[in-house]
């Protein structure tokens, strides 16, 4: 093999490896992997979908400030939504600020997705997720819903590509 071809092949390998590392560690970062896996298994939800939603909602940033009537926590859920989910999950000691707790936030996400998740069609679960915080009189229009569904679907594909060993 001549020297130029070796340089080209080596360069391509370096570029591809660099692209994978950027995709895996920067664009499609993954924190709280053990917690995501635990609740994905418990609630039979795709952990890559859970990671995609968390990345889309908060970029895996853990928030410490609670905002009444605002979106809170890792999964950016409004207090009335979190309270409703907690009641349905039989979490009798739930307080609004508890949504800031990473473990509980991920557990609630898994629980919610398990109730709206069709293993053959993740788009239904994604669409349900997008409108989870909507109250009557505060609806999203179809274009907003479609845009958010497309964003999360793109992230989901990215997690499938860059985190193939995450599960499912």
Phi and psi in degrees as a GROMACS rama.xvg file:
@    title "Ramachandran Plot"
@    xaxis  label "Phi"
@    yaxis  label "Psi"
@TYPE xy
-78.0533  165.896  UNK-2
-63.6802  -39.8158  UNK-3
-63.8909  -41.7423  UNK-4
-64.832  -40.0502  UNK-5
-61.8798  -41.172  UNK-6
-64.9611  -43.0924  UNK-7
-63.7344  -46.8184  UNK-8
-63.7862  -44.7084  UNK-9
-61.3267  -42.6937  UNK-10
-62.0082  -43.2953  UNK-11
-62.8315  -42.0123  UNK-12
-62.241  -43.7797  UNK-13
-63.8349  -42.7475  UNK-14
-64.2041  -45.3545  UNK-15
-64.2665  -43.7491  UNK-16
-63.6273  -42.4099  UNK-17
-62.0616  -41.9253  UNK-18
-62.4973  -40.3895  UNK-19
-65.9614  -41.7249  UNK-20
-64.3057  -43.7224  UNK-21
-62.024  -45.1525  UNK-22
-62.5184  -43.4698  UNK-23
-73.1449  -40.1363  UNK-24
-101.101  -24.2311  UNK-25
-110.096  -62.8525  UNK-26
-70.7935  -45.7498  UNK-27
-114.86  59.7918  UNK-28
-64.3295  161.97  UNK-29
-143.169  113.442  UNK-30
-119.201  164.208  UNK-31
58.4168  33.8448  UNK-32
-58.085  -44.1998  UNK-33
-63.3415  -40.0951  UNK-34
-67.6312  -42.6229  UNK-35
-60.4474  -47.4007  UNK-36
-61.0158  -43.2156  UNK-37
-58.5419  -51.1152  UNK-38
-78.0398  -27.7091  UNK-39
-62.9707  -41.5421  UNK-40
-69.031  -45.0895  UNK-41
-60.6771  -41.6592  UNK-42
-100.907  3.35602  UNK-43
57.2156  54.6981  UNK-44
-123.05  149.094  UNK-45
-68.9547  118.91  UNK-46
-64.4332  -26.6083  UNK-47
-68.1864  -36.3351  UNK-48
-65.9784  -42.4712  UNK-49
-60.8621  -45.4076  UNK-50
-63.2699  -40.7536  UNK-51
-61.9111  -42.0368  UNK-52
-66.3284  -45.3994  UNK-53
-61.9841  -44.1674  UNK-54
-61.7616  -40.5672  UNK-55
-68.0908  -39.6595  UNK-56
-75.6596  -44.9863  UNK-57
-134.791  -4.19578  UNK-58
62.9974  24.8504  UNK-59
65.955  16.0025  UNK-60
-77.6659  130.645  UNK-61
-92.7728  122.057  UNK-62
-92.2354  141.884  UNK-63
-110.313  -14.877  UNK-64
-97.3048  131.06  UNK-65
-96.5959  136.035  UNK-66
-122.297  113.472  UNK-67
-59.9526  133.985  UNK-68
65.5076  5.97929  UNK-69
-103.567  176.37  UNK-70
-83.2338  132.815  UNK-71
-130.872  152.989  UNK-72
78.9089  -179.371  UNK-73
-57.8396  -34.1944  UNK-74
-102.534  6.14341  UNK-75
52.2733  61.152  UNK-76
-107.345  140.179  UNK-77
-74.7943  154.742  UNK-78
-60.2258  -40.4412  UNK-79
-67.7513  -31.5491  UNK-80
-70.2791  -47.006  UNK-81
-61.1217  -41.0883  UNK-82
-63.8544  -40.9603  UNK-83
-63.5954  -44.9145  UNK-84
-63.3183  -43.5718  UNK-85
-59.6964  -40.8948  UNK-86
-62.9483  -45.9056  UNK-87
-67.1868  -26.1452  UNK-88
-89.2792  2.03499  UNK-89
60.2571  40.3735  UNK-90
-94.4614  82.9242  UNK-91
-65.4754  -27.1284  UNK-92
-98.0808  17.1373  UNK-93
-67.1943  133.121  UNK-94
-116.369  149.625  UNK-95
-50.1682  -42.1093  UNK-96
-68.8674  -13.3022  UNK-97
-62.7417  -21.4744  UNK-98
-63.6544  -17.1405  UNK-99
-74.3018  -16.1744  UNK-100
-75.1896  121.901  UNK-101
-55.1613  -50.3176  UNK-102
-58.9698  -47.0394  UNK-103
-67.1707  -39.3314  UNK-104
-59.6814  -45.9639  UNK-105
-68.2816  -38.3231  UNK-106
-61.6933  -43.8534  UNK-107
-65.0134  -38.4225  UNK-108
-60.7827  -48.0547  UNK-109
-61.692  -43.6685  UNK-110
-60.1116  -47.8438  UNK-111
-61.185  -48.3071  UNK-112
-62.4105  -36.2292  UNK-113
-64.1505  -25.7267  UNK-114
-87.878  -7.81303  UNK-115
-130.762  15.9722  UNK-116
-104.094  124.156  UNK-117
-109.198  114.503  UNK-118
-54.9837  -26.9001  UNK-119
-87.1928  -20.1066  UNK-120
-140.706  88.5498  UNK-121
-69.0911  -18.1599  UNK-122
-61.2073  -34.5581  UNK-123
-62.6247  -43.3218  UNK-124
-65.8029  -40.0652  UNK-125
-64.5119  -44.1081  UNK-126
-63.0724  -42.805  UNK-127
-61.3332  -41.1651  UNK-128
-60.7977  -44.9605  UNK-129
-58.4256  -37.411  UNK-130
-98.2469  12.4298  UNK-131
-61.6091  -32.2961  UNK-132
-93.3366  1.25076  UNK-133
-78.4597  130.109  UNK-134
-106.559  159.572  UNK-135
-56.176  134.373  UNK-136
88.2715  -4.41567  UNK-137
-131.236  38.0182  UNK-138
-74.0151  152.867  UNK-139
-88.7308  146.392  UNK-140
-82.102  165.289  UNK-141
-58.2857  -34.6299  UNK-142
-66.7374  -41.0774  UNK-143
-64.3993  -44.2139  UNK-144
-61.2769  -48.7401  UNK-145
-59.6656  -41.943  UNK-146
-62.0107  -45.5693  UNK-147
-67.0866  -41.2338  UNK-148
-59.7043  -44.009  UNK-149
-63.3176  -40.4969  UNK-150
-60.8709  -49.1854  UNK-151
-68.269  -37.8043  UNK-152
-61.1226  -41.8065  UNK-153
-62.4574  -44.0472  UNK-154
-63.0072  -41.2818  UNK-155
-58.6208  -45.6833  UNK-156
-61.5505  -39.5134  UNK-157
-63.0624  -42.0077  UNK-158
-67.6834  -34.0312  UNK-159
-63.3653  -39.3183  UNK-160
-75.4675  -48.0124  UNK-161
-91.9838  -10.2251  UNK-162
-133.734  60.0408  UNK-163
-64.4266  -19.4304  UNK-164
-99.7998  10.7695  UNK-165
-66.6516  -29.1296  UNK-166
139.938  170.879  UNK-167
